[in-house]
Amino acid sequence: MKIEIWSDVMCPFCYIGKNNFEKALEKLPFKDEVEVEWKSFQLDPTLNPDETKTTFEYFKEKKDFPKHRLNK
């Protein structure tokens, strides 16, 4: 069986999904018969590679999320 997975290597949610997938794959009795092909893409190609910001800053700026401040 061949599985193709498309993900953004900078996306924290893609990383969580990758970890969950790999844990699940390890539990399969036929795991040695599975070929995994990782493919990458950018979730947000408008990102400036010279700019650094936290995940929180990114979501607040791009998605206006969360609507409230966590550190009141």
N, CA and C atoms as an extended XYZ file, in Angstrom:
216
Properties=species:S:1:pos:R:3:atomname:S:1:resname:S:1:resid:I:1 pbc="F F F"
N         0.852       -1.166        0.000 N   MET     1
C         0.000        0.000        0.000 CA  MET     1
C         0.896        1.226        0.000 C   MET     1
N         0.546        2.191       -0.837 N   LYS     2
C         1.283        3.450       -0.870 CA  LYS     2
C         0.388        4.565       -0.352 C   LYS     2
N         0.948        5.360        0.538 N   ILE     3
C         0.222        6.495        1.100 CA  ILE     3
C         1.020        7.757        0.796 C   ILE     3
N         0.367        8.734        0.179 N   GLU     4
C         0.987       10.034       -0.069 CA  GLU     4
C         0.416       11.026        0.925 C   GLU     4
N         1.298       11.735        1.598 N   ILE     5
C         0.864       12.725        2.586 CA  ILE     5
C         1.433       14.080        2.186 C   ILE     5
N         0.527       15.027        2.018 N   TRP     6
C         0.912       16.402        1.709 CA  TRP     6
C         0.834       17.223        2.983 C   TRP     6
N         1.911       17.911        3.325 N   SER     7
C         1.881       18.744        4.521 CA  SER     7
C         2.879       19.883        4.402 C   SER     7
N         2.670       20.880        5.227 N   ASP     8
C         3.567       22.026        5.316 CA  ASP     8
C         4.499       21.746        6.490 C   ASP     8
N         5.794       21.688        6.221 N   VAL     9
C         6.748       21.330        7.277 CA  VAL     9
C         6.822       22.371        8.389 C   VAL     9
N         6.313       23.566        8.148 N   MET    10
C         6.327       24.612        9.175 CA  MET    10
C         5.019       24.686        9.965 C   MET    10
N         4.034       23.909        9.571 N   CYS    11
C         2.722       23.959       10.216 CA  CYS    11
C         2.712       23.097       11.473 C   CYS    11
N         2.409       23.686       12.634 N   PRO    12
C         2.398       22.886       13.871 CA  PRO    12
C         1.314       21.807       13.854 C   PRO    12
N         0.220       22.046       13.177 N   PHE    13
C        -0.858       21.054       13.125 CA  PHE    13
C        -0.487       19.895       12.202 C   PHE    13
N         0.252       20.198       11.130 N   CYS    14
C         0.753       19.128       10.255 CA  CYS    14
C         1.739       18.255       11.023 C   CYS    14
N         2.543       18.865       11.874 N   TYR    15
C         3.502       18.117       12.689 CA  TYR    15
C         2.772       17.179       13.656 C   TYR    15
N         1.718       17.669       14.269 N   ILE    16
C         0.913       16.826       15.171 CA  ILE    16
C         0.312       15.660       14.394 C   ILE    16
N        -0.230       15.956       13.208 N   GLY    17
C        -0.796       14.906       12.367 CA  GLY    17
C         0.244       13.885       11.947 C   GLY    17
N         1.450       14.343       11.630 N   LYS    18
C         2.546       13.444       11.254 CA  LYS    18
C         2.865       12.495       12.396 C   LYS    18
N         2.975       13.041       13.595 N   ASN    19
C         3.270       12.201       14.767 CA  ASN    19
C         2.166       11.188       15.016 C   ASN    19
N         0.924       11.617       14.924 N   ASN    20
C        -0.210       10.703       15.128 CA  ASN    20
C        -0.233        9.615       14.060 C   ASN    20
N         0.030        9.989       12.810 N   PHE    21
C         0.064        9.013       11.726 CA  PHE    21
C         1.159        7.975       11.968 C   PHE    21
N         2.354        8.431       12.317 N   GLU    22
C         3.472        7.509       12.527 CA  GLU    22
C         3.214        6.559       13.695 C   GLU    22
N         2.588        7.041       14.754 N   LYS    23
C         2.240        6.171       15.891 CA  LYS    23
C         1.220        5.115       15.475 C   LYS    23
N         0.227        5.529       14.705 N   ALA    24
C        -0.803        4.591       14.246 CA  ALA    24
C        -0.199        3.561       13.298 C   ALA    24
N         0.677        4.011       12.411 N   LEU    25
C         1.311        3.107       11.454 CA  LEU    25
C         2.118        2.030       12.158 C   LEU    25
N         2.799        2.401       13.224 N   GLU    26
C         3.613        1.443       13.983 CA  GLU    26
C         2.772        0.311       14.572 C   GLU    26
N         1.503        0.566       14.825 N   LYS    27
C         0.619       -0.439       15.436 CA  LYS    27
C         0.030       -1.418       14.422 C   LYS    27
N         0.185       -1.117       13.130 N   LEU    28
C        -0.399       -1.983       12.110 CA  LEU    28
C         0.429       -3.255       11.933 C   LEU    28
N        -0.235       -4.400       11.835 N   PRO    29
C         0.514       -5.641       11.645 CA  PRO    29
C         1.185       -5.710       10.265 C   PRO    29
N         0.728       -4.917        9.318 N   PHE    30
C         1.297       -4.914        7.969 CA  PHE    30
C         2.101       -3.642        7.679 C   PHE    30
N         2.634       -3.016        8.736 N   LYS    31
C         3.342       -1.741        8.587 CA  LYS    31
C         4.518       -1.826        7.619 C   LYS    31
N         5.145       -3.005        7.502 N   ASP    32
C         6.282       -3.157        6.598 CA  ASP    32
C         5.863       -3.179        5.135 C   ASP    32
N         4.582       -3.308        4.892 N   GLU    33
C         4.061       -3.330        3.525 CA  GLU    33
C         3.545       -1.954        3.086 C   GLU    33
N         3.690       -0.967        3.954 N   VAL    34
C         3.192        0.382        3.663 CA  VAL    34
C         4.362        1.265        3.236 C   VAL    34
N         4.195        1.884        2.077 N   GLU    35
C         5.174        2.852        1.588 CA  GLU    35
C         4.570        4.239        1.779 C   GLU    35
N         5.285        5.091        2.499 N   VAL    36
C         4.801        6.444        2.758 CA  VAL    36
C         5.651        7.419        1.954 C   VAL    36
N         4.981        8.257        1.179 N   GLU    37
C         5.672        9.291        0.420 CA  GLU    37
C         5.215       10.650        0.933 C   GLU    37
N         6.171       11.390        1.495 N   TRP    38
C         5.870       12.717        2.031 CA  TRP    38
C         6.060       13.745        0.935 C   TRP    38
N         5.081       14.615        0.802 N   LYS    39
C         5.142       15.708       -0.166 CA  LYS    39
C         4.894       17.009        0.597 C   LYS    39
N         5.506       18.063        0.132 N   SER    40
C         5.351       19.316        0.873 CA  SER    40
C         4.693       20.395        0.018 C   SER    40
N         4.049       21.292        0.712 N   PHE    41
C         3.477       22.477        0.086 CA  PHE    41
C         3.387       23.555        1.152 C   PHE    41
N         3.224       24.775        0.727 N   GLN    42
C         3.102       25.884        1.673 CA  GLN    42
C         1.635       26.192        1.910 C   GLN    42
N         1.245       26.162        3.165 N   LEU    43
C        -0.114       26.553        3.504 CA  LEU    43
C        -0.329       28.038        3.256 C   LEU    43
N         0.703       28.824        3.463 N   ASP    44
C         0.591       30.269        3.269 CA  ASP    44
C         1.807       30.773        2.486 C   ASP    44
N         1.722       30.773        1.157 N   PRO    45
C         2.860       31.226        0.360 CA  PRO    45
C         3.147       32.725        0.472 C   PRO    45
N         2.285       33.470        1.171 N   THR    46
C         2.523       34.907        1.329 CA  THR    46
C         3.472       35.211        2.477 C   THR    46
N         3.883       34.202        3.220 N   LEU    47
C         4.787       34.438        4.343 CA  LEU    47
C         6.125       34.976        3.859 C   LEU    47
N         6.650       35.924        4.581 N   ASN    48
C         7.954       36.505        4.288 CA  ASN    48
C         9.023       35.651        4.979 C   ASN    48
N         9.933       35.018        4.232 N   PRO    49
C        10.930       34.148        4.851 CA  PRO    49
C        11.922       34.898        5.742 C   PRO    49
N        12.006       36.210        5.606 N   ASP    50
C        12.922       37.003        6.428 CA  ASP    50
C        12.299       37.474        7.731 C   ASP    50
N        11.007       37.227        7.905 N   GLU    51
C        10.290       37.691        9.090 CA  GLU    51
C        10.067       36.522       10.047 C   GLU    51
N        10.287       36.765       11.315 N   THR    52
C        10.082       35.736       12.332 CA  THR    52
C         8.938       36.140       13.237 C   THR    52
N         8.021       35.205       13.448 N   LYS    53
C         6.929       35.465       14.391 CA  LYS    53
C         6.496       34.144       15.002 C   LYS    53
N         5.894       34.240       16.160 N   THR    54
C         5.418       33.036       16.835 CA  THR    54
C         4.130       32.555       16.176 C   THR    54
N         3.763       31.331       16.474 N   THR    55
C         2.505       30.787       15.963 CA  THR    55
C         1.339       31.639       16.443 C   THR    55
N         1.393       32.045       17.696 N   PHE    56
C         0.337       32.900       18.250 CA  PHE    56
C         0.227       34.202       17.464 C   PHE    56
N         1.375       34.847       17.199 N   GLU    57
C         1.371       36.111       16.445 CA  GLU    57
C         0.807       35.898       15.034 C   GLU    57
N         1.192       34.805       14.411 N   TYR    58
C         0.704       34.514       13.058 CA  TYR    58
C        -0.810       34.370       13.044 C   TYR    58
N        -1.359       33.536       13.947 N   PHE    59
C        -2.803       33.314       13.961 CA  PHE    59
C        -3.565       34.580       14.327 C   PHE    59
N        -3.018       35.363       15.219 N   LYS    60
C        -3.674       36.612       15.603 CA  LYS    60
C        -3.718       37.562       14.402 C   LYS    60
N        -2.602       37.658       13.676 N   GLU    61
C        -2.525       38.579       12.536 CA  GLU    61
C        -3.333       38.084       11.333 C   GLU    61
N        -3.194       36.837       10.980 N   LYS    62
C        -3.813       36.312        9.757 CA  LYS    62
C        -5.264       35.883        9.939 C   LYS    62
N        -5.577       35.348       11.093 N   LYS    63
C        -6.905       34.753       11.294 CA  LYS    63
C        -7.723       35.454       12.364 C   LYS    63
N        -7.123       36.485       13.009 N   ASP    64
C        -7.761       37.168       14.139 CA  ASP    64
C        -8.227       36.157       15.184 C   ASP    64
N        -7.326       35.251       15.480 N   PHE    65
C        -7.611       34.180       16.434 CA  PHE    65
C        -6.499       34.102       17.443 C   PHE    65
N        -6.703       33.973       18.694 N   PRO    66
C        -8.011       34.045       19.328 CA  PRO    66
C        -8.505       35.475       19.399 C   PRO    66
N        -9.791       35.623       19.588 N   LYS    67
C       -10.399       36.958       19.643 CA  LYS    67
C       -10.036       37.700       20.917 C   LYS    67
N        -9.668       36.971       21.950 N   HIS    68
C        -9.320       37.594       23.227 CA  HIS    68
C        -7.847       37.343       23.545 C   HIS    68
N        -7.314       38.132       24.415 N   ARG    69
C        -5.917       37.965       24.836 CA  ARG    69
C        -5.835       36.895       25.893 C   ARG    69
N        -4.852       36.028       25.765 N   LEU    70
C        -4.686       34.949       26.737 CA  LEU    70
C        -4.029       35.446       28.020 C   LEU    70
N        -3.200       36.458       27.932 N   ASN    71
C        -2.465       36.939       29.110 CA  ASN    71
C        -3.003       38.288       29.562 C   ASN    71
N        -4.167       38.281       30.163 N   LYS    72
C        -4.794       39.533       30.622 CA  LYS    72
C        -4.126       39.997       31.903 C   LYS    72
